[in-house]
Amino acid sequence: MVGCAIELIAEVGYPQASLAKIAERAEIAKSALLYHFTSKDEIVAAVVESVFTASASVMIPAVSTATTARDQLAAYISANGTFLESNRAGAVALYEISTSYRTAAGLRWDQAVAESVDEHGVPPEFALLDPHTIIQRGIRSGEFTTAVDAALVKDALRAALDGAVSNLARDATYPVGRYVAGVGELFLHALGAPQ
């Protein structure tokens, strides 16, 4: 069912992916879907967990084996591309959710995530996937010679990587690998990382 929800959200967008349409895609009755998920919010949570777990399985091994800040950031960027290439529908579904989801209380997706992190913290394995930490460490150690604020660089990097997903949402054949490789070169150069 989660896979069907991912496919449908990627194809038609989050607002148009109703419970009835998800059930139809899964070839089950809506009542059967509601037996497993009591609301669309629960389906969103399952989709987000599925996509994050898939991305972590690609990214954590890549980042954790790198020893320098430069190599960790390069691995983080490259692993993003690897994940996007092999999980296009999941990445687009997550993008669709992140740009149009609202909780019953009116919170945007990023606000709901921030609220959850404040309440429960970040699992240690996901802390490895925080480019802000990598960039800060590289600046502190002198490995990155930029004087730009690490939070600004992190936000710009995430926006650049999200740009690949935005393009994928419009064009399923978008050359993600080439785009992400260019993003990696651009950011490592801008940070003054050793070549």
N, C-alpha and C positions, 0 to 999 in steps of 0.2 A: 504494500500500500504506500509506503513512504517513497519508494522508487517511482510509482505512478504519480504521486504528488509532485515530486521533483520534476519529472518530465513535463507534466501539465503546466506547472508554474513557469518553467523555462519557456514553454511554447506560447502561453497566452497571457502571462503576467499574474502576479499575485491576486489583484482584485477580481479577475475573471475566473480564477480557479476555485469555484465553489465546492462545497462538500459533495453536492450531487454530481458534479463533473468529475471530481476525484474518484468517487465510487464507480461511476460509469467507466472511467479509464481502467480502474482495477477489476472491472467486470464483476462487481459485487453490488448488493443492495446498499442503499444509503444507511439503512438500519445496521447492517453489518459493519460498516465503517464507523458508525457512532458507537458500536459496541467496544471498539478498540480505542477510539479517540472521541472524547465527549464534546470537543469543539474544534474549530479551525485553528485556534491558538495552540492546541495540543499537537496538531499536525505540523504547524510551523515549528514548534519546539523540536519535533522529531526530525524534520527536514534539516534544521540548523545543526542538530547534533550529528546527523548522518554526514553532512557535508564537512563539518569541522573535524570529525573523526577521520574522514578520508583525507582531508588536507594534512592533518597532523601526522598521519602514517607516511606521507611523502616528505613532509618538511622537517619533522623532528630528527629523523636519522641524518638528514643532510646537514642541518645546522649543528647538531651535537657532535659531529665528528670533526668539525672545523675548530682550529685552536686560536687563530687570531681574529680580531674584530673584522678585518678586511675580508678574510675567508668566510667568516660567519655571515656577514652581510651579503657577500656574493652568493653563498649557498642559499640564504633566505630568498633572495630575488630569483635565482635560478629554480629553486624548488617550487616557488609560486608558479613559474611558467610550466614546469613539469606537471604540477597538479592541474592547472587550467587546461593543458593539452589533453590530459586523460580523463578529466571530469567536467567537460564543457557544460553539460546540462545542470549539474550540481552547482557549478559556479554561477551560471546565469540565474538559476532559481534563487540562490542566496542573494544575488544582486537585486533581483526583483523584490524580494522580501525586504531587503535593507532600504530600498528606495520608496516603498509604498505601504509597509506594514504599520499598523497602529494597534496598541493594546486597547482594551476596553476603557482604560483610564485616559486614553489619548496619547500615550507615550509613543514616540518613534522607536524603531527597532534598536538604534544605537543607544537611546536613553534607557530602554528596557534592559539591554545588555549591561550598561554601566550600573544600573540599579542592582542587578543580580551580582555583579562583581563586587560591588560595595557590601552586599549582604553575605556572599559566600566566599569571596576571594577568587583568585585565579589559580586553577590547578597548576602545580609546579611544572608539569610537562609543557603547558601552554606558555609559561613564562619564557621559555626558549624561543618562542615565536614572536617576541616583542622587539621590533626593529629599534625602538627608542632606546632600550637597554644596550643593544649592540652598538648603536651610534654613540651613545654617551660614553661607553667604555673605550671606544676607539678614540674619541676626542680627549678623554682624560689621560690616556696612555701616550698621546702624541702620534698615534698611528694614523689618525685622521687629522689633517692640519687646518680644517675649516674653522672659521670663527662663528659660523651660523649656529643658532640654537638647535639642539638635537631634536626637540619636539617639532620644530618647523620642518626639519629634514624628514622626520618620520611621517608627518602629515602629507608632505609633498610626495614621498615615496609611495605611501598607501594610495593616494589619489592617482598616481601614475599607474600602479598595478591594477587598480579598479578600472582604469581606462581600458585596459585589455579586455576586461569582462564586459564593459559597456559596448565595446566594438563586437565582441562575441554575440551579445544579445541581438545585434542588428545583422550580423553576418557570421553564420556557423563555420565558414571556411577561413575566418580571419587568421592571419599568420601570427599566432600568439608567441611562438618560440622566437621569431625574429624581433618582435616588439619587446619582449621581456629582456632579451639579450641587449638591446639598445638601451633600455632603462637601466640595466646593471652597469653598463659602461658609463653612462651619463652620471649616475649617482656616485659611483666609486671615484670617477674623475673629479666631480664637484667637491667631494669630501677630502680630496688630496690624498687618497689612499695610495700606498705603494703599488706599483705595477708588477 
